[in-house]
Amino acid sequence: MNPKPAAKLLRELIALPSVNPAFALPKDPRAGEGRVADFLADAAHRAGLDVFWQEVSPGRRNLLAALTPAGEVKHRILLAPHLDTVNGAPHQFKPVLKNGRLHGRGACDTKGCVATYFATLTALAQHGPRPAHTEIIFAGLVDEENGQTGSRALAKSPVKADLAIVGEPTRCRIVTAHKGDLWLRLETRGRSAHGARPELGRNAVHAMARVVQALEVDYAASLRRRRHPLLGHATVNVGTIRGGVQANIVPDHCEIIIDRRTLPDETQAGVHREIKTLLRRHGLKATIADTKDAPCPALETDPSHPLVRQLLRAAGQSRPLGVDYFCDAAILSTGGTPSIVFGPGDIAQAHTADEWIALSQLDRATAILRRFLLSLP
């Protein structure tokens, strides 16, 4: 198949804004995945694919487009990129081709994957050859950039597969492990007093400063000793701090939000316990609570899984990789579908002011995906 249709499709997708509503103002015309989903649904119908919709929340739906073989189904492969992007300046929604790179919001994260997966699937449907015993389902997911409600809904549904290939920019490498992510709020309490008599109060910001020191120094050092062969070590980052109302009042409250990247053998409850233990050891007091509505676990898929081995061979890759970021793969995996991460582009370009993807990456990803799908018996 000539892979160039993926580049043409990507230009069209960039020109259709699909900003996650969490990052847009109310009634922002660029918000929502609906324009992209409808555009792809029309193209899927024209290609002869079976099209289904999965309601996720009011006005937001996952798009499912299936290529089903005429004979017995021996394998089901799920191609699962997300349709939403972060926001950007107006010029970023106008695709620009320069020096073999296509620039625009979502080019890398992750409309490049959408274009690769969808163009490969529709080409097989229209021009063949079709896999004789493999059902291939394209799942355009909503809300990956915020709450992963799209992948969570799909994971809870009856739609299961032998392997999910989740679209993220991996430079066309096969990824079988990624870190999980916890966002935790820690709060310290004090007693307010006039700034002229600070000895009459108890400064919650000062207490929090000691908590931050314990987290960023002692706790971070202990995490560096906890290593995974593909993911390296776990991490902690104090991302925000808020406390006090004005300079001449002793603050009675302070809070921080921390980002804790987890390894596959770590649990949410376990992280809570170890932070509480850290605080007790330092004689500190703070409450701790999760800020995310649902867990974001780490991913670890067995690289010896037969389909994973076959995909590695198709990519010419001897061993899988791991990545630091969290994505939909872990959600689908916990829902019962073994999952890996694969796609064109470099994560370093994601969310940047000048997001781009090399067209050569689209060509390579398309060739790998097609080779894998046609290798299935």
C-alpha positions in Angstrom: 0.0 0.0 0.0 1.2 3.5 -0.8 1.5 5.0 2.7 0.9 8.6 1.4 -2.8 8.5 2.2 -1.9 8.7 5.9 -0.2 12.0 5.4 -3.2 13.4 3.4 -5.5 12.2 6.2 -3.4 13.8 8.9 -3.6 17.2 7.2 -7.4 16.9 7.2 -7.4 15.8 10.9 -5.2 18.7 12.0 -7.6 21.1 10.3 -10.5 19.6 12.4 -10.0 20.8 16.0 -10.7 18.3 18.7 -9.5 20.0 21.8 -10.4 18.2 25.0 -13.2 20.3 26.6 -11.3 20.2 29.9 -8.8 22.6 28.4 -11.2 24.9 26.5 -13.5 27.7 27.6 -17.3 27.0 27.6 -18.7 27.1 24.0 -15.2 27.1 22.5 -15.9 26.0 18.9 -12.7 24.0 18.9 -13.7 21.9 21.8 -14.8 18.2 21.5 -13.9 15.2 19.5 -17.2 15.2 17.5 -15.9 16.8 14.2 -13.1 14.3 13.9 -15.2 11.3 14.9 -17.9 12.2 12.4 -15.4 12.8 9.6 -13.8 9.4 10.3 -17.2 7.6 10.5 -18.1 8.9 7.1 -14.8 7.7 5.6 -15.3 4.3 7.4 -18.7 3.9 5.8 -17.3 4.7 2.4 -14.6 2.1 2.9 -17.2 -0.6 3.8 -16.3 -0.9 7.5 -19.0 -1.6 10.1 -19.4 1.5 12.2 -20.6 1.6 15.8 -20.8 4.3 18.4 -20.2 4.0 22.2 -21.7 6.8 24.3 -19.2 7.9 26.9 -20.8 11.1 28.2 -23.3 13.7 26.9 -22.0 14.8 23.5 -18.9 12.6 23.5 -18.7 9.1 21.9 -16.1 6.6 21.1 -16.0 5.7 17.4 -15.7 1.9 16.5 -15.0 0.9 12.9 -14.5 -2.8 12.3 -13.1 -4.9 9.4 -14.6 -8.4 9.9 -13.4 -11.4 7.9 -15.8 -13.6 6.0 -14.5 -16.7 7.6 -13.9 -17.8 11.2 -12.5 -15.1 13.5 -9.3 -16.4 15.2 -7.9 -13.1 16.3 -9.3 -9.6 17.2 -6.9 -6.7 17.1 -7.9 -3.3 18.6 -6.3 -0.2 17.1 -6.9 2.4 19.8 -5.6 6.0 19.3 -7.3 8.9 21.1 -9.0 11.7 19.1 -8.6 14.6 21.6 -5.8 17.1 21.8 -4.6 19.8 24.1 -5.5 23.4 23.2 -3.3 25.7 21.1 -3.0 29.0 19.3 -5.3 29.5 16.2 -2.5 29.0 13.8 -1.7 25.6 15.2 -5.0 24.2 13.7 -3.8 25.0 10.2 -1.5 22.2 8.9 1.8 23.3 7.5 4.3 21.1 5.6 7.9 22.1 5.9 11.0 20.1 5.2 9.3 16.8 5.4 7.5 17.6 8.7 3.9 18.3 9.1 3.2 20.9 11.7 0.0 21.5 13.7 -1.8 20.7 16.9 -2.2 17.0 17.3 0.3 16.1 14.5 2.3 14.1 17.0 -0.1 13.6 19.9 -1.9 11.7 18.5 -3.5 12.4 15.2 -0.4 10.9 13.5 -1.5 7.6 15.1 -5.1 8.1 14.1 -4.1 8.7 10.5 -1.7 5.7 10.4 -4.1 3.3 11.9 -7.2 4.5 10.0 -5.5 4.7 6.6 -4.0 1.2 7.0 -7.4 -0.3 7.9 -9.4 1.4 5.1 -6.7 0.5 2.6 -7.0 -3.2 3.6 -10.8 -2.9 3.4 -10.9 -1.3 0.0 -7.9 -2.7 -1.8 -6.9 -5.8 0.2 -5.5 -8.2 0.9 -7.8 -8.7 3.8 -6.6 -10.8 6.8 -8.4 -14.1 6.5 -9.2 -14.7 10.1 -8.5 -11.5 11.9 -11.1 -8.9 12.9 -9.6 -5.4 13.2 -11.4 -2.7 15.1 -10.4 0.9 15.0 -11.4 2.6 18.3 -11.2 6.4 18.2 -11.2 7.2 21.9 -12.3 10.4 23.6 -10.8 12.2 26.7 -7.3 10.5 26.9 -5.7 13.9 27.7 -7.8 14.4 30.8 -9.8 11.6 32.5 -9.5 8.7 30.1 -13.3 8.3 30.1 -13.2 6.9 26.6 -10.8 4.1 27.3 -12.5 3.4 30.7 -15.8 3.0 29.0 -14.4 0.7 26.4 -12.6 -1.4 29.0 -15.9 -1.9 30.8 -17.7 -2.9 27.6 -18.0 -6.4 26.1 -15.5 -5.3 23.4 -12.4 -7.3 24.1 -9.4 -8.2 21.9 -6.4 -10.5 21.8 -4.2 -7.4 21.6 -4.8 -3.6 21.7 -2.3 -1.4 19.9 -2.6 2.0 21.6 -1.6 5.0 19.7 1.0 7.3 21.2 4.2 8.7 19.6 6.9 6.0 20.3 9.1 6.7 17.2 7.7 3.5 15.8 9.0 1.4 18.6 7.0 -1.3 20.5 6.3 -0.3 24.1 5.1 -2.9 26.6 5.4 -1.0 29.8 4.6 2.5 31.0 4.5 4.3 34.4 1.3 4.9 36.3 0.4 8.3 37.7 -1.0 9.5 41.0 -1.8 13.1 41.8 -2.0 13.6 45.6 -3.0 16.6 47.6 -1.2 17.1 50.9 -2.5 19.7 53.4 -1.0 21.2 56.5 -2.9 23.2 59.1 -1.7 25.9 61.4 -3.2 28.8 63.5 -3.6 32.3 62.1 -2.2 35.4 63.9 -1.2 38.9 63.1 2.0 39.1 61.1 3.4 41.5 63.7 3.1 38.7 66.3 4.0 35.5 64.5 4.8 33.8 67.7 1.1 33.7 68.5 0.3 31.6 65.5 1.5 28.4 63.9 2.6 28.8 60.3 1.2 26.1 57.9 3.4 27.2 55.1 6.5 26.6 57.2 5.2 23.2 58.1 4.6 22.5 54.5 8.1 23.6 53.6 9.4 20.8 55.8 7.0 18.3 54.1 8.3 19.4 50.7 11.9 19.0 51.8 11.2 15.4 53.0 9.4 14.5 49.8 11.9 16.1 47.3 15.0 14.8 49.2 14.5 11.7 51.3 11.5 10.3 49.5 12.9 11.0 46.1 16.2 9.3 47.1 14.4 6.2 48.2 12.4 6.0 45.0 15.6 6.1 43.0 16.6 2.8 44.6 13.3 1.2 43.3 14.0 0.2 39.7 12.2 -1.5 36.8 14.1 -3.1 33.9 12.2 -1.1 31.3 11.0 2.0 33.2 13.8 2.9 35.5 12.9 4.3 38.9 9.7 5.7 40.4 9.5 9.5 40.8 7.9 12.2 42.8 7.4 15.9 41.9 5.9 18.7 44.0 4.0 20.6 41.2 2.0 23.2 43.0 1.9 24.9 46.4 -0.8 27.3 47.8 -1.0 28.9 51.2 -1.8 32.1 53.1 -3.9 35.1 52.1 -1.6 38.0 52.6 1.8 38.9 54.0 0.8 40.2 57.4 -1.3 37.1 58.4 0.3 33.9 59.7 -1.1 31.3 57.3 -3.3 28.6 58.9 -3.5 26.4 55.8 -1.2 25.2 53.0 -1.6 22.6 50.3 0.6 21.0 47.7 -0.2 18.8 44.7 2.4 16.1 43.9 2.8 14.0 40.8 3.9 10.4 41.8 4.9 8.2 38.8 4.5 4.6 39.8 6.0 1.3 38.7 3.9 -1.8 37.8 4.2 -3.4 41.2 3.2 -0.3 43.1 -0.4 0.4 44.4 -2.3 3.5 45.2 -2.8 2.3 48.8 0.9 1.5 49.1 2.0 4.9 48.0 -0.4 6.5 50.6 1.1 4.3 53.3 4.7 5.1 52.5 4.2 8.8 52.4 2.4 8.7 55.8 5.3 6.7 57.1 7.7 9.3 55.8 5.8 12.1 57.5 5.8 10.2 60.8 9.5 9.5 60.6 10.2 13.2 60.2 7.7 14.2 62.9 5.4 16.0 60.4 1.6 16.1 60.1 -0.3 16.5 56.9 -3.4 15.0 55.4 -3.2 13.2 52.1 -5.9 12.6 49.4 -6.2 11.6 45.7 -7.1 14.4 43.3 -8.0 12.1 40.3 -11.4 10.5 40.1 -10.1 7.2 38.9 -6.8 5.3 39.2 -4.1 5.6 36.5 -2.1 2.4 36.9 1.2 1.4 35.3 1.3 -1.0 32.3 3.3 -4.1 32.0 2.4 -6.5 29.2 4.3 -9.8 28.9 6.7 -9.4 25.9 6.5 -13.2 25.4 2.8 -12.9 24.4 2.7 -14.5 20.9 1.1 -11.4 19.3 3.5 -9.1 20.9 6.4 -11.2 19.7 4.9 -11.1 16.2 4.6 -7.3 16.3 8.2 -7.0 17.5 9.3 -9.0 14.5 7.2 -6.8 12.2 9.0 -3.8 13.6 12.4 -5.4 13.4 12.8 -4.9 17.1 14.6 -7.5 19.4 13.2 -6.3 22.7 10.4 -4.0 23.9 10.8 -0.6 25.5 9.2 1.3 28.4 8.1 4.9 28.6 7.6 7.4 31.5 4.2 8.7 30.5 0.8 7.4 31.2 -1.8 6.5 28.5 -4.9 4.5 27.7 -2.9 1.3 27.3 -3.0 0.5 31.1 -6.8 1.2 31.2 -7.5 -1.3 28.4 -5.1 -3.8 29.9 -6.8 -3.8 33.3 -10.1 -4.2 31.4 -8.9 -7.6 30.0 -7.2 -6.8 26.7 -3.4 -7.2 26.6 -2.1 -3.8 25.4 1.1 -2.3 23.9 1.9 1.3 22.8 3.0 2.1 19.3 2.9 5.0 16.9 4.8 7.5 14.7 6.4 10.6 16.1 8.4 11.6 19.2 6.8 12.4 22.5 9.2 15.3 22.8 7.0 17.2 20.3 3.7 16.5 22.1 1.9 19.5 23.5 4.6 21.9 22.3 4.0 25.4 20.7 5.3 24.0 17.4 4.1 20.5 17.3 5.2 18.4 14.3 5.7 14.9 13.0 8.1 13.7 10.3 6.3 12.2 7.4 8.9 9.5 7.2 7.6 8.3 10.6 4.1 7.9 9.2 5.5 5.9 6.3 7.4 3.6 8.7 4.5 3.1 11.1 2.1 2.3 8.3 4.5 -0.3 6.9 5.0 -2.0 10.3 1.3 -2.1 11.1 0.4 -3.5 7.7 3.2 -6.1 7.9 1.9 -7.2 11.3 -1.7 -7.4 10.4 -1.1 -9.4 7.2 1.2 -11.8 9.1 -1.6 -13.1 11.3 -2.8 -16.5 10.2 
